[in-house]
């Protein structure tokens, strides 16, 4: 499976993902670029900034779907 497919499946399963987790699980050194690719495909991916031990990093997650109704 490609990195994008692996990451998409991981997020779709309801899990979040950080750069370190992506490197460990999928061998992905450029998670932000893969997230950008998935967003370009139409996935609604949110970003949460986490601060731990004086360091800040991004955690990505799939945002809930919103239904739009037209009258």
MMTF fields as JSON, N, C-alpha, C and O atoms, coordinates in Angstrom:
{
  "mmtfVersion": "1.0.0",
  "mmtfProducer": "UNKNOWN",
  "numBonds": 283,
  "numAtoms": 284,
  "numGroups": 71,
  "numChains": 1,
  "numModels": 1,
  "chainsPerModel": [1],
  "groupsPerChain": [71],
  "chainIdList": ["A"],
  "bondAtomList": [4, 2, 8, 6, 12, 10, 16, 14, 20, 18, 24, 22, 28, 26, 32, 30, 36, 34, 40, 38, 44, 42, 48, 46, 52, 50, 56, 54, 60, 58, 64, 62, 68, 66, 72, 70, 76, 74, 80, 78, 84, 82, 88, 86, 92, 90, 96, 94, 100, 98, 104, 102, 108, 106, 112, 110, 116, 114, 120, 118, 124, 122, 128, 126, 132, 130, 136, 134, 140, 138, 144, 142, 148, 146, 152, 150, 156, 154, 160, 158, 164, 162, 168, 166, 172, 170, 176, 174, 180, 178, 184, 182, 188, 186, 192, 190, 196, 194, 200, 198, 204, 202, 208, 206, 212, 210, 216, 214, 220, 218, 224, 222, 228, 226, 232, 230, 236, 234, 240, 238, 244, 242, 248, 246, 252, 250, 256, 254, 260, 258, 264, 262, 268, 266, 272, 270, 276, 274, 280, 278],
  "bondOrderList": [1, 1, 1, 1, 1, 1, 1, 1, 1, 1, 1, 1, 1, 1, 1, 1, 1, 1, 1, 1, 1, 1, 1, 1, 1, 1, 1, 1, 1, 1, 1, 1, 1, 1, 1, 1, 1, 1, 1, 1, 1, 1, 1, 1, 1, 1, 1, 1, 1, 1, 1, 1, 1, 1, 1, 1, 1, 1, 1, 1, 1, 1, 1, 1, 1, 1, 1, 1, 1, 1],
  "groupList": [{"groupName": "UNK", "atomNameList": ["N", "CA", "C", "O"], "elementList": ["N", "C", "C", "O"], "formalChargeList": [0, 0, 0, 0], "bondAtomList": [1, 0, 2, 1, 3, 2], "bondOrderList": [1, 1, 2], "singleLetterCode": "X", "chemCompType": "L-PEPTIDE LINKING"}],
  "groupTypeList": [0, 0, 0, 0, 0, 0, 0, 0, 0, 0, 0, 0, 0, 0, 0, 0, 0, 0, 0, 0, 0, 0, 0, 0, 0, 0, 0, 0, 0, 0, 0, 0, 0, 0, 0, 0, 0, 0, 0, 0, 0, 0, 0, 0, 0, 0, 0, 0, 0, 0, 0, 0, 0, 0, 0, 0, 0, 0, 0, 0, 0, 0, 0, 0, 0, 0, 0, 0, 0, 0, 0],
  "groupIdList": [1, 2, 3, 4, 5, 6, 7, 8, 9, 10, 11, 12, 13, 14, 15, 16, 17, 18, 19, 20, 21, 22, 23, 24, 25, 26, 27, 28, 29, 30, 31, 32, 33, 34, 35, 36, 37, 38, 39, 40, 41, 42, 43, 44, 45, 46, 47, 48, 49, 50, 51, 52, 53, 54, 55, 56, 57, 58, 59, 60, 61, 62, 63, 64, 65, 66, 67, 68, 69, 70, 71],
  "secStructList": [7, 7, 2, 2, 2, 2, 2, 2, 2, 2, 2, 2, 6, 6, 7, 7, 3, 3, 2, 2, 2, 2, 2, 2, 2, 2, 7, 7, 1, 7, 2, 2, 2, 2, 2, 2, 2, 2, 2, 2, 6, 6, 7, 7, 3, 3, 3, 3, 3, 3, 3, 3, 6, 6, 3, 3, 3, 3, 3, 3, 3, 3, 7, 7, 7, 7, 7, 7, 7, 7, 7],
  "xCoordList": [0.842, 0.0, 0.888, 1.984, 0.417, 1.18, 1.002, 0.087, 1.868, 1.777, 0.443, -0.166, -0.017, -1.3, -2.442, -3.314, -2.442, -3.499, -3.431, -4.463, -2.217, -2.045, -2.541, -3.255, -2.168, -2.558, -4.061, -4.709, -4.62, -6.06, -6.822, -7.804, -6.384, -7.035, -6.929, -7.885, -5.787, -5.566, -6.509, -7.141, -6.595, -7.461, -8.936, -9.735, -9.293, -10.68, -11.143, -12.329, -10.214, -10.543, -10.777, -11.097, -10.617, -10.895, -9.681, -9.819, -8.482, -7.252, -6.679, -6.919, -5.92, -5.17, -3.751, -3.392, -2.939, -1.602, -0.664, -1.005, 0.516, 1.576, 2.7, 2.711, 3.641, 4.763, 5.592, 6.026, 5.814, 6.597, 5.878, 6.507, 4.562, 3.775, 3.795, 3.895, 3.699, 3.717, 5.06, 5.113, 6.13, 7.456, 7.567, 8.065, 7.106, 7.194, 6.283, 6.698, 5.054, 4.07, 4.229, 4.125, 4.483, 4.434, 5.745, 5.825, 6.766, 8.032, 7.91, 8.647, 6.983, 6.693, 7.443, 7.157, 8.405, 9.18, 8.486, 8.823, 7.526, 6.9, 5.382, 4.637, 4.937, 3.504, 2.721, 1.648, 3.225, 2.493, 2.225, 1.159, 3.173, 2.988, 1.92, 1.096, 1.93, 0.907, -0.468, -1.454, -0.56, -1.83, -2.322, -3.514, -1.404, -1.768, -2.313, -3.288, -1.698, -2.18, -3.605, -4.466, -3.847, -5.177, -6.222, -7.37, -5.828, -6.751, -7.092, -8.23, -6.116, -6.348, -7.332, -8.027, -7.387, -8.352, -9.738, -10.696, -9.846, -11.147, -11.368, -12.446, -10.379, -10.544, -10.531, -9.735, -11.412, -11.497, -10.65, -11.107, -9.419, -8.479, -8.19, -7.8, -8.385, -8.114, -6.713, -6.1, -6.213, -4.886, -5.017, -5.645, -4.42, -4.391, -2.919, -2.132, -2.537, -1.157, -1.016, -1.777, -0.049, 0.196, 1.513, 2.503, 1.525, 2.762, 3.112, 2.323, 4.299, 4.802, 6.278, 7.055, 6.66, 8.075, 8.735, 9.883, 8.008, 8.556, 8.624, 9.174, 8.081, 8.081, 6.645, 5.727, 6.461, 5.134, 5.142, 6.068, 4.101, 3.982, 2.516, 1.622, 2.288, 0.928, 0.401, 1.13, -0.879, -1.595, -2.755, -3.55, -2.853, -3.88, -4.989, -4.74, -6.207, -7.369, -8.421, -8.43, -9.291, -10.376, -11.497, -11.961, -11.936, -13.008, -14.347, -14.501, -15.315, -16.644, -17.254, -17.05, -17.992, -18.662, -19.829, -20.522, -20.052, -21.211, -22.105, -21.636, -23.361, -24.32, -24.902, -25.302, -24.946, -25.526, -26.823, -26.859, -27.852, -29.159, -29.506, -29.338, -29.991, -30.478, -31.999, -32.635, -32.555, -34.023, -34.681, -35.907],
  "yCoordList": [-1.18, 0.0, 1.246, 1.23, 2.315, 3.556, 4.272, 3.963, 5.21, 5.956, 6.679, 6.687, 7.281, 7.998, 7.04, 7.368, 5.87, 4.894, 4.416, 4.263, 4.178, 3.744, 4.812, 4.507, 6.053, 7.161, 7.384, 7.609, 7.322, 7.483, 6.409, 6.715, 5.166, 4.072, 4.274, 4.014, 4.729, 4.961, 6.049, 5.883, 7.159, 8.267, 7.878, 8.224, 7.166, 6.749, 5.794, 5.743, 5.043, 4.124, 4.864, 4.245, 6.189, 6.986, 7.321, 7.847, 7.021, 7.289, 8.64, 9.124, 9.242, 10.447, 10.026, 8.858, 10.978, 10.624, 11.819, 12.94, 11.567, 12.575, 12.168, 11.05, 13.071, 12.782, 11.609, 10.769, 11.542, 10.448, 9.107, 8.1, 9.097, 7.876, 7.454, 6.266, 8.429, 8.124, 7.529, 6.626, 8.027, 7.488, 6.054, 5.177, 5.817, 4.484, 3.472, 2.342, 3.868, 2.941, 2.731, 1.61, 3.835, 3.777, 4.153, 4.117, 4.511, 4.932, 6.25, 6.507, 7.084, 8.358, 9.494, 9.829, 10.083, 11.189, 12.536, 13.505, 12.614, 13.895, 13.808, 13.892, 13.639, 13.492, 14.712, 14.562, 15.91, 17.124, 17.139, 17.577, 16.671, 16.619, 15.597, 15.85, 14.438, 13.422, 13.915, 13.649, 14.626, 15.208, 16.207, 16.255, 17.004, 17.961, 17.235, 17.685, 16.126, 15.322, 14.83, 14.907, 14.326, 13.808, 14.923, 14.721, 16.082, 17.23, 17.638, 18.012, 17.568, 17.904, 16.924, 17.271, 15.689, 14.693, 14.914, 14.24, 15.854, 16.166, 15.685, 15.894, 15.05, 14.614, 15.816, 16.739, 15.794, 16.864, 16.445, 15.691, 16.94, 16.561, 17.777, 18.832, 17.618, 18.692, 18.567, 17.501, 19.68, 19.724, 20.248, 21.278, 19.526, 19.944, 20.1, 19.174, 21.267, 21.483, 21.035, 21.467, 20.175, 19.608, 20.167, 20.226, 20.576, 21.04, 20.101, 19.91, 19.522, 18.63, 18.898, 18.971, 19.043, 19.223, 20.345, 20.219, 21.438, 22.586, 22.422, 23.286, 21.339, 21.11, 21.119, 20.69, 21.604, 21.676, 20.83, 20.916, 20.014, 19.193, 19.069, 19.299, 18.702, 18.599, 17.182, 16.202, 17.103, 15.83, 15.976, 16.909, 15.069, 15.132, 14.136, 13.059, 14.499, 13.648, 13.955, 15.035, 13.003, 13.182, 13.943, 13.545, 15.034, 15.827, 15.17, 14.494, 15.368, 14.78, 15.341, 16.503, 14.502, 14.934, 15.836, 15.614, 16.859, 17.714, 17.533, 17.523, 17.394, 17.23, 18.583, 19.361, 18.853, 20.099, 19.775, 18.92, 20.454, 20.25, 21.464, 22.597, 21.235, 22.347, 22.343, 21.289, 23.511, 23.592, 23.173, 23.188],
  "zCoordList": [0.0, 0.0, 0.0, 0.561, -0.625, -0.625, 0.714, 1.478, 0.982, 2.241, 2.349, 3.419, 1.271, 1.319, 1.65, 2.454, 1.04, 1.316, 2.758, 3.411, 3.26, 4.65, 5.616, 6.572, 5.37, 6.246, 6.172, 7.194, 4.965, 4.789, 5.561, 6.237, 5.468, 6.187, 7.697, 8.428, 8.157, 9.584, 10.109, 11.152, 9.375, 9.798, 9.692, 10.563, 8.637, 8.428, 9.525, 9.848, 10.091, 11.191, 12.505, 13.52, 12.486, 13.681, 14.52, 15.625, 14.011, 14.75, 14.349, 13.243, 15.256, 14.929, 14.567, 14.714, 14.091, 13.639, 13.794, 13.419, 14.348, 14.429, 13.489, 12.973, 13.269, 12.378, 12.897, 12.11, 14.195, 14.755, 14.58, 14.255, 14.796, 14.59, 13.122, 12.816, 12.212, 10.777, 10.369, 9.534, 10.946, 10.652, 11.164, 10.458, 12.381, 12.972, 12.269, 12.015, 11.957, 11.384, 9.881, 9.384, 9.161, 7.703, 7.01, 5.782, 7.777, 7.175, 6.438, 5.486, 6.875, 6.209, 6.9, 8.05, 6.189, 6.729, 6.529, 7.21, 5.607, 5.263, 5.428, 4.451, 6.668, 6.926, 6.464, 5.879, 6.709, 6.314, 4.808, 4.375, 4.019, 2.562, 2.19, 1.31, 2.858, 2.576, 3.012, 2.325, 4.131, 4.585, 3.543, 3.237, 2.998, 1.952, 0.723, 0.121, 0.35, -0.789, -0.524, -1.4, 0.686, 1.025, 1.074, 0.676, 1.557, 1.56, 0.131, -0.154, -0.763, -2.171, -2.812, -3.766, -2.278, -2.758, -2.159, -2.539, -1.226, -0.645, 0.779, 1.334, 1.381, 2.771, 3.703, 3.533, 4.68, 5.677, 6.881, 7.74, 6.931, 7.974, 8.835, 8.334, 10.137, 11.087, 11.648, 11.601, 12.181, 12.793, 14.213, 14.458, 15.131, 16.535, 16.905, 16.71, 17.439, 17.865, 19.321, 20.188, 19.578, 20.9, 21.427, 20.698, 22.696, 23.322, 24.466, 25.392, 24.393, 25.437, 25.661, 24.709, 26.903, 27.261, 26.466, 26.04, 26.269, 25.554, 24.047, 23.363, 23.513, 22.064, 21.555, 22.254, 20.348, 19.737, 18.462, 17.656, 18.29, 17.089, 16.705, 17.519, 15.451, 14.91, 15.055, 14.895, 15.361, 15.384, 14.399, 14.51, 13.448, 12.413, 12.711, 13.253, 12.357, 12.591, 11.531, 10.942, 11.302, 10.346, 11.029, 12.097, 10.42, 11.014, 10.718, 9.701, 11.609, 11.371, 10.091, 9.739, 9.421, 8.197, 8.538, 9.531, 7.713, 7.885, 6.674, 5.536, 6.921, 5.839, 5.46, 6.326, 4.182, 3.713, 2.979, 2.094, 3.355, 2.724, 1.899, 2.351, 0.683, -0.119, -0.105, -0.147, -0.047, 0.007, -1.294, -1.399]
}
